[in-house]
């Protein structure tokens, strides 16, 4: 099995060809190609390459499927005995991408 570990948006993801995942928002339109060049690990069968800190000349290509927002998170602040209650919601913007090519 061929897979890689990439970094985007301050998080690391284990990806393989054909995977679709939601990541932090990218400045790209739907249908655009995106290249992730921060590849920390590559694996093909029993051959594993670990970068220091990244694997040289390794790239992962993806296609933007949609620009969306994540599920709503409720933020509730409360202080006892002071009638202080604040309820707010937050929806983080995200991008859904499909991995098209692992280049290593």
N, C-alpha and C positions, 0 to 999 in steps of 0.2 A: 504494500500500500504506500502511495506517495502522498506526503503531507508536509506542511511547513507551519512554523509559528511566527506570526507577524505582529508588529506593534502599530497601532493607530489609535489616536484619541486618548493616549495615556494608558491604554489597556492592551493586553496580549490575547491573541486568538489563534487557535489551532484550526487550520483550513486545509481543505483538499479541493480538487477540481470538482465543480458542480455544486459546491456548498453555497447556500444563501444565508446571509447573516445581517443583523442590524448593528450598526456601529455608530459612533459619534458623527454628527453632521459634517459632511464634506462639501466644499464649495464647487459642486459639479451638477450639471443638469441631468435629467433622466436620459439614459441611452449613452452617456459619455463613458469613456474608458478611463480607469484609474489604475495607477501603478503604485504598489507598496514596495519600497526598497529597503525598509528596515525589517529584514528577515533574520530572526535569532537562531532558528534551527530548521534544518531540512532533513527529511528522511525518505528513502526509497528502498523498500524491502528491508534488508538488514543493515544497509549503509546509512549511518547517521552522521551529520555534520553539524557541529555546534560552533556558533560564531563567537568572536571575541572583540567587541560585543555583537557585531553582525557578520553574517556570512557574506564574503566578497562575491560580487557579481550575481547575486541571487535576487530575483524579482518575482513578485506575484501580481498578476494582472486581473482586474475585475471590471465588471460592467455595472453601472448604477441602474437599479431597477425602479426605485422610488425614493422621494423625499417625504418624510412623514414625521410624526411626533409620537413619542412613547406613551404608555398608559399614564393616566393622571395619578400623581402622588399627592396625598393630603398632608398638609403641614398644620398642626394644631398647637398653638401656644396657650399656656394656662398658668396663672398664678393664683394660688389659693387665697381666699379671704379678701381679695381686692377687686373682684368683678372684672378681671382682665382675662378675656378669651378672644383669640384670633384664629380663624380658620381660613386657610388659603390652599390653593391647589397649584401644582406645577406640572407641566408637560415638557419633557426634554426633547428638543429636535434631534432626529436621527436620520440616517441614510441606510437604505437596504441595498446591499450589493450581492452580486453573484460572481463567484470566483471562476474565471474562464481559463487561466493558464498559470501553471507553476513553472517558472524558469530558473533551473539550477542544474 
